[in-house]
């Protein structure tokens, strides 16, 4: 497997989906990521903070 260059659907920046990451995603049955690491982290943080305000 070779590294792939993907484009983030949020920010439009290119990011590398490494061969090791591809193997992990395949092993877990995940599809290729649609967001770069920065945007994934922002999204996780937003969702985590959003939940903390629900009672």
PDB file of N, CA, C and O in Angstrom:
ATOM      1  N   UNK A   1       0.844  -1.186   0.000  1.00  0.00           N
ATOM      2  CA  UNK A   1       0.000   0.000   0.000  1.00  0.00           C
ATOM      3  C   UNK A   1       0.886   1.244   0.000  1.00  0.00           C
ATOM      4  O   UNK A   1       1.933   1.275   0.646  1.00  0.00           O
ATOM      5  N   UNK A   2       0.458   2.248  -0.720  1.00  0.00           N
ATOM      6  CA  UNK A   2       1.209   3.509  -0.772  1.00  0.00           C
ATOM      7  C   UNK A   2       0.414   4.611  -0.091  1.00  0.00           C
ATOM      8  O   UNK A   2      -0.806   4.518   0.040  1.00  0.00           O
ATOM      9  N   UNK A   3       1.112   5.654   0.341  1.00  0.00           N
ATOM     10  CA  UNK A   3       0.447   6.824   0.906  1.00  0.00           C
ATOM     11  C   UNK A   3      -0.472   7.430  -0.150  1.00  0.00           C
ATOM     12  O   UNK A   3      -0.162   7.417  -1.341  1.00  0.00           O
ATOM     13  N   UNK A   4      -1.614   7.965   0.306  1.00  0.00           N
ATOM     14  CA  UNK A   4      -2.553   8.646  -0.593  1.00  0.00           C
ATOM     15  C   UNK A   4      -2.628  10.110  -0.186  1.00  0.00           C
ATOM     16  O   UNK A   4      -2.519  10.444   0.994  1.00  0.00           O
ATOM     17  N   UNK A   5      -2.812  10.963  -1.154  1.00  0.00           N
ATOM     18  CA  UNK A   5      -3.064  12.380  -0.887  1.00  0.00           C
ATOM     19  C   UNK A   5      -4.566  12.589  -1.030  1.00  0.00           C
ATOM     20  O   UNK A   5      -5.133  12.354  -2.096  1.00  0.00           O
ATOM     21  N   UNK A   6      -5.209  13.033   0.052  1.00  0.00           N
ATOM     22  CA  UNK A   6      -6.641  13.295   0.053  1.00  0.00           C
ATOM     23  C   UNK A   6      -6.880  14.784   0.281  1.00  0.00           C
ATOM     24  O   UNK A   6      -5.983  15.501   0.725  1.00  0.00           O
ATOM     25  N   UNK A   7      -8.085  15.242  -0.023  1.00  0.00           N
ATOM     26  CA  UNK A   7      -8.444  16.641   0.174  1.00  0.00           C
ATOM     27  C   UNK A   7      -9.526  16.711   1.249  1.00  0.00           C
ATOM     28  O   UNK A   7     -10.542  16.021   1.162  1.00  0.00           O
ATOM     29  N   UNK A   8      -9.303  17.540   2.252  1.00  0.00           N
ATOM     30  CA  UNK A   8     -10.232  17.705   3.366  1.00  0.00           C
ATOM     31  C   UNK A   8     -11.522  18.358   2.874  1.00  0.00           C
ATOM     32  O   UNK A   8     -11.485  19.362   2.163  1.00  0.00           O
ATOM     33  N   UNK A   9     -12.660  17.782   3.254  1.00  0.00           N
ATOM     34  CA  UNK A   9     -13.942  18.341   2.816  1.00  0.00           C
ATOM     35  C   UNK A   9     -14.294  19.621   3.567  1.00  0.00           C
ATOM     36  O   UNK A   9     -15.143  20.382   3.103  1.00  0.00           O
ATOM     37  N   UNK A  10     -13.671  19.879   4.704  1.00  0.00           N
ATOM     38  CA  UNK A  10     -13.966  21.090   5.467  1.00  0.00           C
ATOM     39  C   UNK A  10     -13.105  22.274   5.026  1.00  0.00           C
ATOM     40  O   UNK A  10     -13.630  23.332   4.677  1.00  0.00           O
ATOM     41  N   UNK A  11     -11.775  22.092   5.043  1.00  0.00           N
ATOM     42  CA  UNK A  11     -10.882  23.221   4.773  1.00  0.00           C
ATOM     43  C   UNK A  11     -10.322  23.221   3.352  1.00  0.00           C
ATOM     44  O   UNK A  11      -9.780  24.231   2.902  1.00  0.00           O
ATOM     45  N   UNK A  12     -10.448  22.095   2.638  1.00  0.00           N
ATOM     46  CA  UNK A  12      -9.962  22.020   1.264  1.00  0.00           C
ATOM     47  C   UNK A  12      -8.468  21.773   1.139  1.00  0.00           C
ATOM     48  O   UNK A  12      -7.944  21.732   0.026  1.00  0.00           O
ATOM     49  N   UNK A  13      -7.774  21.609   2.251  1.00  0.00           N
ATOM     50  CA  UNK A  13      -6.330  21.359   2.218  1.00  0.00           C
ATOM     51  C   UNK A  13      -6.053  19.889   1.920  1.00  0.00           C
ATOM     52  O   UNK A  13      -6.841  19.013   2.276  1.00  0.00           O
ATOM     53  N   UNK A  14      -4.940  19.634   1.271  1.00  0.00           N
ATOM     54  CA  UNK A  14      -4.507  18.260   1.036  1.00  0.00           C
ATOM     55  C   UNK A  14      -3.868  17.708   2.302  1.00  0.00           C
ATOM     56  O   UNK A  14      -3.213  18.432   3.051  1.00  0.00           O
ATOM     57  N   UNK A  15      -4.069  16.409   2.529  1.00  0.00           N
ATOM     58  CA  UNK A  15      -3.402  15.740   3.651  1.00  0.00           C
ATOM     59  C   UNK A  15      -3.023  14.329   3.219  1.00  0.00           C
ATOM     60  O   UNK A  15      -3.612  13.768   2.296  1.00  0.00           O
ATOM     61  N   UNK A  16      -2.038  13.772   3.896  1.00  0.00           N
ATOM     62  CA  UNK A  16      -1.530  12.451   3.558  1.00  0.00           C
ATOM     63  C   UNK A  16      -2.225  11.389   4.400  1.00  0.00           C
ATOM     64  O   UNK A  16      -2.269  11.483   5.626  1.00  0.00           O
ATOM     65  N   UNK A  17      -2.759  10.392   3.737  1.00  0.00           N
ATOM     66  CA  UNK A  17      -3.350   9.219   4.374  1.00  0.00           C
ATOM     67  C   UNK A  17      -2.310   8.114   4.205  1.00  0.00           C
ATOM     68  O   UNK A  17      -2.226   7.479   3.154  1.00  0.00           O
ATOM     69  N   UNK A  18      -1.520   7.895   5.253  1.00  0.00           N
ATOM     70  CA  UNK A  18      -0.366   7.006   5.147  1.00  0.00           C
ATOM     71  C   UNK A  18      -0.777   5.548   4.962  1.00  0.00           C
ATOM     72  O   UNK A  18      -1.907   5.159   5.254  1.00  0.00           O
ATOM     73  N   UNK A  19       0.159   4.763   4.475  1.00  0.00           N
ATOM     74  CA  UNK A  19      -0.079   3.337   4.273  1.00  0.00           C
ATOM     75  C   UNK A  19      -0.461   2.671   5.592  1.00  0.00           C
ATOM     76  O   UNK A  19      -1.350   1.820   5.622  1.00  0.00           O
ATOM     77  N   UNK A  20       0.197   3.048   6.669  1.00  0.00           N
ATOM     78  CA  UNK A  20      -0.115   2.485   7.989  1.00  0.00           C
ATOM     79  C   UNK A  20      -1.531   2.829   8.427  1.00  0.00           C
ATOM     80  O   UNK A  20      -2.244   1.985   8.970  1.00  0.00           O
ATOM     81  N   UNK A  21      -1.935   4.082   8.187  1.00  0.00           N
ATOM     82  CA  UNK A  21      -3.302   4.502   8.523  1.00  0.00           C
ATOM     83  C   UNK A  21      -4.314   3.738   7.671  1.00  0.00           C
ATOM     84  O   UNK A  21      -5.371   3.339   8.161  1.00  0.00           O
ATOM     85  N   UNK A  22      -3.985   3.537   6.396  1.00  0.00           N
ATOM     86  CA  UNK A  22      -4.889   2.806   5.503  1.00  0.00           C
ATOM     87  C   UNK A  22      -5.095   1.382   6.000  1.00  0.00           C
ATOM     88  O   UNK A  22      -6.217   0.876   5.999  1.00  0.00           O
ATOM     89  N   UNK A  23      -4.006   0.733   6.428  1.00  0.00           N
ATOM     90  CA  UNK A  23      -4.106  -0.634   6.940  1.00  0.00           C
ATOM     91  C   UNK A  23      -4.988  -0.669   8.182  1.00  0.00           C
ATOM     92  O   UNK A  23      -5.833  -1.554   8.316  1.00  0.00           O
ATOM     93  N   UNK A  24      -4.802   0.281   9.085  1.00  0.00           N
ATOM     94  CA  UNK A  24      -5.598   0.359  10.301  1.00  0.00           C
ATOM     95  C   UNK A  24      -7.080   0.557   9.960  1.00  0.00           C
ATOM     96  O   UNK A  24      -7.940  -0.138  10.502  1.00  0.00           O
ATOM     97  N   UNK A  25      -7.377   1.501   9.064  1.00  0.00           N
ATOM     98  CA  UNK A  25      -8.760   1.790   8.687  1.00  0.00           C
ATOM     99  C   UNK A  25      -9.408   0.563   8.055  1.00  0.00           C
ATOM    100  O   UNK A  25     -10.563   0.247   8.344  1.00  0.00           O
ATOM    101  N   UNK A  26      -8.658  -0.133   7.187  1.00  0.00           N
ATOM    102  CA  UNK A  26      -9.173  -1.343   6.534  1.00  0.00           C
ATOM    103  C   UNK A  26      -9.457  -2.423   7.565  1.00  0.00           C
ATOM    104  O   UNK A  26     -10.498  -3.078   7.524  1.00  0.00           O
ATOM    105  N   UNK A  27      -8.521  -2.604   8.492  1.00  0.00           N
ATOM    106  CA  UNK A  27      -8.660  -3.615   9.541  1.00  0.00           C
ATOM    107  C   UNK A  27      -9.909  -3.360  10.393  1.00  0.00           C
ATOM    108  O   UNK A  27     -10.595  -4.301  10.792  1.00  0.00           O
ATOM    109  N   UNK A  28     -10.194  -2.095  10.665  1.00  0.00           N
ATOM    110  CA  UNK A  28     -11.342  -1.728  11.499  1.00  0.00           C
ATOM    111  C   UNK A  28     -12.642  -1.600  10.696  1.00  0.00           C
ATOM    112  O   UNK A  28     -13.716  -1.435  11.274  1.00  0.00           O
ATOM    113  N   UNK A  29     -12.541  -1.676   9.369  1.00  0.00           N
ATOM    114  CA  UNK A  29     -13.727  -1.565   8.522  1.00  0.00           C
ATOM    115  C   UNK A  29     -14.177  -0.129   8.297  1.00  0.00           C
ATOM    116  O   UNK A  29     -15.328   0.116   7.937  1.00  0.00           O
ATOM    117  N   UNK A  30     -13.262   0.826   8.511  1.00  0.00           N
ATOM    118  CA  UNK A  30     -13.588   2.241   8.314  1.00  0.00           C
ATOM    119  C   UNK A  30     -13.362   2.632   6.862  1.00  0.00           C
ATOM    120  O   UNK A  30     -12.540   2.032   6.170  1.00  0.00           O
ATOM    121  N   UNK A  31     -14.102   3.650   6.400  1.00  0.00           N
ATOM    122  CA  UNK A  31     -13.848   4.201   5.071  1.00  0.00           C
ATOM    123  C   UNK A  31     -12.738   5.251   5.181  1.00  0.00           C
ATOM    124  O   UNK A  31     -12.364   5.655   6.281  1.00  0.00           O
ATOM    125  N   UNK A  32     -12.221   5.685   4.038  1.00  0.00           N
ATOM    126  CA  UNK A  32     -11.153   6.699   4.041  1.00  0.00           C
ATOM    127  C   UNK A  32     -11.645   7.970   4.738  1.00  0.00           C
ATOM    128  O   UNK A  32     -12.820   8.322   4.630  1.00  0.00           O
ATOM    129  N   UNK A  33     -10.754   8.656   5.450  1.00  0.00           N
ATOM    130  CA  UNK A  33     -11.163   9.892   6.126  1.00  0.00           C
ATOM    131  C   UNK A  33     -11.519  10.985   5.124  1.00  0.00           C
ATOM    132  O   UNK A  33     -10.945  11.057   4.038  1.00  0.00           O
ATOM    133  N   UNK A  34     -12.468  11.829   5.498  1.00  0.00           N
ATOM    134  CA  UNK A  34     -12.881  12.936   4.637  1.00  0.00           C
ATOM    135  C   UNK A  34     -12.319  14.262   5.137  1.00  0.00           C
ATOM    136  O   UNK A  34     -12.398  15.279   4.447  1.00  0.00           O
ATOM    137  N   UNK A  35     -11.752  14.244   6.341  1.00  0.00           N
ATOM    138  CA  UNK A  35     -11.221  15.465   6.947  1.00  0.00           C
ATOM    139  C   UNK A  35      -9.769  15.255   7.373  1.00  0.00           C
ATOM    140  O   UNK A  35      -9.368  14.146   7.728  1.00  0.00           O
ATOM    141  N   UNK A  36      -8.989  16.338   7.332  1.00  0.00           N
ATOM    142  CA  UNK A  36      -7.608  16.285   7.800  1.00  0.00           C
ATOM    143  C   UNK A  36      -7.605  16.183   9.333  1.00  0.00           C
ATOM    144  O   UNK A  36      -8.635  16.382   9.976  1.00  0.00           O
ATOM    145  N   UNK A  37      -6.468  15.880   9.894  1.00  0.00           N
ATOM    146  CA  UNK A  37      -6.354  15.708  11.352  1.00  0.00           C
ATOM    147  C   UNK A  37      -6.804  16.951  12.096  1.00  0.00           C
ATOM    148  O   UNK A  37      -7.508  16.840  13.100  1.00  0.00           O
ATOM    149  N   UNK A  38      -6.419  18.126  11.633  1.00  0.00           N
ATOM    150  CA  UNK A  38      -6.788  19.378  12.302  1.00  0.00           C
ATOM    151  C   UNK A  38      -8.301  19.537  12.336  1.00  0.00           C
ATOM    152  O   UNK A  38      -8.865  19.859  13.381  1.00  0.00           O
ATOM    153  N   UNK A  39      -8.961  19.316  11.209  1.00  0.00           N
ATOM    154  CA  UNK A  39     -10.419  19.469  11.157  1.00  0.00           C
ATOM    155  C   UNK A  39     -11.127  18.374  11.953  1.00  0.00           C
ATOM    156  O   UNK A  39     -12.163  18.628  12.566  1.00  0.00           O
ATOM    157  N   UNK A  40     -10.575  17.158  11.949  1.00  0.00           N
ATOM    158  CA  UNK A  40     -11.165  16.084  12.773  1.00  0.00           C
ATOM    159  C   UNK A  40     -11.082  16.451  14.241  1.00  0.00           C
ATOM    160  O   UNK A  40     -12.046  16.272  14.986  1.00  0.00           O
ATOM    161  N   UNK A  41      -9.926  16.968  14.664  1.00  0.00           N
ATOM    162  CA  UNK A  41      -9.759  17.355  16.064  1.00  0.00           C
ATOM    163  C   UNK A  41     -10.700  18.490  16.451  1.00  0.00           C
ATOM    164  O   UNK A  41     -11.278  18.477  17.538  1.00  0.00           O
ATOM    165  N   UNK A  42     -10.856  19.475  15.558  1.00  0.00           N
ATOM    166  CA  UNK A  42     -11.785  20.583  15.824  1.00  0.00           C
ATOM    167  C   UNK A  42     -13.203  20.059  15.989  1.00  0.00           C
ATOM    168  O   UNK A  42     -13.932  20.463  16.895  1.00  0.00           O
ATOM    169  N   UNK A  43     -13.579  19.153  15.095  1.00  0.00           N
ATOM    170  CA  UNK A  43     -14.936  18.595  15.124  1.00  0.00           C
ATOM    171  C   UNK A  43     -15.167  17.798  16.412  1.00  0.00           C
ATOM    172  O   UNK A  43     -16.219  17.921  17.040  1.00  0.00           O
ATOM    173  N   UNK A  44     -14.185  16.982  16.801  1.00  0.00           N
ATOM    174  CA  UNK A  44     -14.301  16.214  18.048  1.00  0.00           C
ATOM    175  C   UNK A  44     -14.439  17.148  19.240  1.00  0.00           C
ATOM    176  O   UNK A  44     -15.276  16.933  20.117  1.00  0.00           O
ATOM    177  N   UNK A  45     -13.615  18.184  19.264  1.00  0.00           N
ATOM    178  CA  UNK A  45     -13.640  19.143  20.362  1.00  0.00           C
ATOM    179  C   UNK A  45     -14.990  19.843  20.431  1.00  0.00           C
ATOM    180  O   UNK A  45     -15.555  20.013  21.512  1.00  0.00           O
ATOM    181  N   UNK A  46     -15.501  20.247  19.279  1.00  0.00           N
ATOM    182  CA  UNK A  46     -16.794  20.930  19.237  1.00  0.00           C
ATOM    183  C   UNK A  46     -17.893  20.008  19.756  1.00  0.00           C
ATOM    184  O   UNK A  46     -18.719  20.421  20.570  1.00  0.00           O
ATOM    185  N   UNK A  47     -17.904  18.758  19.288  1.00  0.00           N
ATOM    186  CA  UNK A  47     -18.938  17.816  19.713  1.00  0.00           C
ATOM    187  C   UNK A  47     -18.812  17.517  21.199  1.00  0.00           C
ATOM    188  O   UNK A  47     -19.821  17.403  21.895  1.00  0.00           O
ATOM    189  N   UNK A  48     -17.583  17.388  21.692  1.00  0.00           N
ATOM    190  CA  UNK A  48     -17.365  17.102  23.107  1.00  0.00           C
ATOM    191  C   UNK A  48     -17.865  18.271  23.963  1.00  0.00           C
ATOM    192  O   UNK A  48     -18.531  18.061  24.977  1.00  0.00           O
ATOM    193  N   UNK A  49     -17.544  19.497  23.555  1.00  0.00           N
ATOM    194  CA  UNK A  49     -17.979  20.678  24.297  1.00  0.00           C
ATOM    195  C   UNK A  49     -19.485  20.861  24.201  1.00  0.00           C
ATOM    196  O   UNK A  49     -20.120  21.285  25.166  1.00  0.00           O
ATOM    197  N   UNK A  50     -20.058  20.548  23.056  1.00  0.00           N
ATOM    198  CA  UNK A  50     -21.501  20.694  22.855  1.00  0.00           C
ATOM    199  C   UNK A  50     -22.262  19.790  23.822  1.00  0.00           C
ATOM    200  O   UNK A  50     -23.285  20.192  24.376  1.00  0.00           O
ATOM    201  N   UNK A  51     -21.766  18.580  24.022  1.00  0.00           N
ATOM    202  CA  UNK A  51     -22.427  17.646  24.936  1.00  0.00           C
ATOM    203  C   UNK A  51     -22.381  18.117  26.379  1.00  0.00           C
ATOM    204  O   UNK A  51     -23.304  17.858  27.151  1.00  0.00           O
ATOM    205  N   UNK A  52     -21.315  18.806  26.743  1.00  0.00           N
ATOM    206  CA  UNK A  52     -21.168  19.211  28.140  1.00  0.00           C
ATOM    207  C   UNK A  52     -22.187  20.259  28.549  1.00  0.00           C
ATOM    208  O   UNK A  52     -22.406  20.481  29.740  1.00  0.00           O
ATOM    209  N   UNK A  53     -22.820  20.913  27.565  1.00  0.00           N
ATOM    210  CA  UNK A  53     -23.819  21.926  27.889  1.00  0.00           C
ATOM    211  C   UNK A  53     -25.236  21.364  27.945  1.00  0.00           C
ATOM    212  O   UNK A  53     -26.167  22.081  28.311  1.00  0.00           O
ATOM    213  N   UNK A  54     -25.411  20.099  27.589  1.00  0.00           N
ATOM    214  CA  UNK A  54     -26.740  19.501  27.651  1.00  0.00           C
ATOM    215  C   UNK A  54     -26.984  18.964  29.044  1.00  0.00           C
ATOM    216  O   UNK A  54     -26.101  18.364  29.656  1.00  0.00           O
ATOM    217  N   UNK A  55     -28.178  19.183  29.534  1.00  0.00           N
ATOM    218  CA  UNK A  55     -28.514  18.713  30.898  1.00  0.00           C
ATOM    219  C   UNK A  55     -29.481  17.571  30.845  1.00  0.00           C
ATOM    220  O   UNK A  55     -29.876  17.047  31.887  1.00  0.00           O
TER     221      UNK A  55
END
